[in-house]
Amino acid sequence: MKSKLTSAALLLFVLAASSFKAASLKEDVYKVDTEKSTLTWEGKKFAGAHNGTIKLKSGTLNFNGKSLTKGGFVIDMASIKDADNSANLENHLKADDFFGVDKFPTATFVIKKVVNSGANKVNVTGDLTLKGITNAISFPATVAWNADGSLTAVAEKVMVDRTKYGIKFKSKSAMPDIGDKFIYDEFELNIKLVAKK
């Protein structure tokens, strides 16, 4: 009888411990506010540069306490804008030479690994999918907690090699005889995500 009571007590202890562990591992999901968040881009060529914005469609960030664990966002590629309001450039960026927006209206980024580097700083590795092609990219980011309970995650100068996504228009690596009319293979993204539970 005593053995049965001891076994029952042990079972209850294990179940309680498991329940506590499951509760402590529950993550908070923060939804990205697409109106307050921003995504800017810059592409450079030999004789200058262009820059502009792209809108986000959606996104989430998961946290265990104050630690980012996973998440991602969806980019509305049809919303790409040039800062100089050049309709010709915007149309060209949406065409097959670049992002092929008719066939690939969205791009996605999914966090695969987060390494804390101290004082609200993290190194993020994730899968960026453009034109149906997925490659891993890594970059540093900062997370700040706001007074209203929201958070702001910022990553600056995130470099993306467009040739890895089949975008080779005027790429010197693809067209070595292009002279000084080339466009650099890498373009830059600056990401600011504002999110709230």
N, C-alpha and C positions, 0 to 999 in steps of 0.2 A: 504494500500500500504506500509506504514511504517512498519507494522507488518511483511509483507512478506519479506521486505528487511532485517529486523532484523533477521528473521528466516534463510534467505539465508546466511547472514554473519556468524551466529552462526554455521550453517552447514559447511561452508568453514573452519571456525576455528577448528572445531572438526576433519574434514578430514585432515587438515594440521597437527594438533597435532598427529593424529594417524599415519600419514606417517612418521613424525619425530621420533616417538617412535619406529616404525617398523625398520627404518633405524638405530637407535641407538642400537637396539638389534641384529643387524646382526653380526654373529660370523665369525671369521677368522678360516679357516681350514688349519692346517699344516700337510703335508704328511711326514710320517716317512721314513727316508733314511735308508733302510735295510742294506746297505753296511757300513755305519758309526755307526749304532746302534749295541749294544751288549747285549747278554743275557747269563749269566753264571749260573751254578748250582753247588751245593755241597750236597752230601748225606753222612751221617755218619753211621757207624756201631760200635759195641763195640770195635773192634780191629783196627779201622782206619777210613778212609774216601776216597771218590772219588769225583772228580770235573771235570768240562768240560764246553762245550758251546752248545748252540742251536741257530739256525738262525731264524730270523723273515721273514715272507713272505710279510707282509704289515702292515700298521697301520696309524691312523690319530689321531690328537689331536685338539680339538676345543677350541678357546679362545674368550672371550668377553673382548677386551682390553688386559690386562695382566693376566686376570683371567681364569684359566683352568675350562671348564664347562663339557666337555664330551670327549669321544674318545675310543680308544682301539687298540688292535693289534692281529695279527694272527701268531702263532708259527708253524714252520715247524718241526714237531716231528721226521721226518725221518732224519733230519740233526744233531741229537744229537751226540756229540763227547765226548770222554773221554780224559782228558789232558795227560794221560799216553799212549794214542794210543792203548788201549786194545780192539782188535776187539771182543773178547769174551764178555767183559762187554758191549760194544756198542750193540751187537746183543741181549744180554739178556735184556737190557733196552728197546729195540724195541719190544721184545716178549710180549706175553700176561701176563706174570708174572708182568710186569711193565706197559708200555704205549701202548701196542697193536697197534703199528704203522700201520700195514697192514690194520686194520679196522678203525683206528682213526689217519689219517695222519697229522691232525692239532689239535692244541689247541687254545683257544681264551680267551682274557680278554677284558671285556667291562666295562667301567667306569659308575657307577650308581650315585655316589655322591662325591662331592669335597668340602672340608671345608678348607678355607684359614687359616693358622696359623701364618702368618706374615713373612716378609722378604723372599719372594720367596719360602716359605714353604707351603705345603698343606698336608692334610690327605685325602687319596683316598680310596673309597670303591667301589668294582666292582665285577662282576661275572666272575670267572675263570672256564672254561669248559675243563675238561680232560676226555678222554675215554667216551665222551658223557654224563658226569655227571657234573652238575653245582653247585658250592658253592660260597658264598660270602666270599671275603677276604678283609682286610683293612691294609693299611700301610702308613707311612709317605714318602713324596717325596719332591724333590727340583726342581725348574725350573729356569734355567739361560738363559738369552738372549745374543746371540753372536753378534759380530761386523758385521758379514755378513748377519744379518737378520734372521738367523736360531735360534733355541732354543735347549737346552739340558735338558731333564727331567731325573732325576736319583732317583731310589729307591733301597736301599741296605738292605740286610738281610730280604727279604720278605719270611716269613715262610709258607710253604704249607704242610698240613697234607694229605699224600698220601692215608691213609686209607679211607678218605671221598670220594675218587674217585674209591674205590674198589680195590686199590693196597695194598694187604696184605702180600706179599711175605716176609717171615721172620720177620713179625711184632710181637713184644712181646705182644701187646694188643690183637692180634688175636691168638697168639700161646704162652701162658704164660709159657709153659714147655720147651721153646727153649734154655734156658740157656744163655750163653754168645755169641751165634751165631746170635743174632738178629741184624736187621737193624732198625735204629730209624724211627719212623713214619713220622717225619717232615723232609723235605728237604728245602734247601735255594736257592732262586733266587736273583740275582743281575741284575737290569735292567737299561740300559742306552739307552734312545731314543733321537736321533738327528732328528729334523724335520724342514721343511721349507715350507712357503706358496707357 
